[in-house]
Amino acid sequence: MDTFTVPVVTPPLTMTTPRLILRQWQESDFGPFAAMNADLQVMEFFPSVLTREKSDDMAMRCRDLIAERGWGIWAVALRETGEFIGFVGLHTPGYGLPFTPCIEIGWRLRADTWGKGYCSEAARAALDAGFNVLGLKEIVAFTALPNLRSQAVMKKMGMVCDPTENFKHPAVAAGDWLEEHCLYRLSKGAWQAT
């Protein structure tokens, strides 16, 4: 990708799926988000849990980027109750990686919601918005090699991994068990073919 323009849409995107809403962040999300980011099970494949301050900073950055661009890492809530359960969305990584510039898809949900298909349901909505609303040609995803749960979601979305593209994440300490990451790619054509 020689040139890379970050798309902007107005008004900001909100998406609904049969069971979920992907929406802009609200102040009421910050407490449950901080609890989730302090959960050792949720943060197993990250270098550390987050303090309340760092969690709030992350939520505010997500909120501000959606306000600015019209898309980003959306808060995910259950349609039936409005209860916040985590995030799923699209993002431009803020650090140099071997495959940047790019737009990645990412997710993080409360552990008690795992195994119900929420992550895949929300990820499909985010990918659809990326390809069909934002006009992206490719969306990537990456995670630490031991994170097989996230890789399973990537595969379920039709994303493909080439082991020759594995890389050492610059934000992870050298020699750490989470340093080596795998990269998954999904083209617009492959997405439309599914």
Beta strands, then each sheet from edge to edge (+ up, - down):
strand 1: 15-16
strand 2: 20-23
strand 3: 73-78
strand 4: 84-91
strand 5: 104-109
strand 6: 138-144
strand 7: 160-161
strand 8: 167-168
strand 9: 180-187
sheet 1: 1+ 2- 3+ 4- 5+
sheet 2: 6+ 9- 7+
sheet 3: 6+ 9- 8+
end
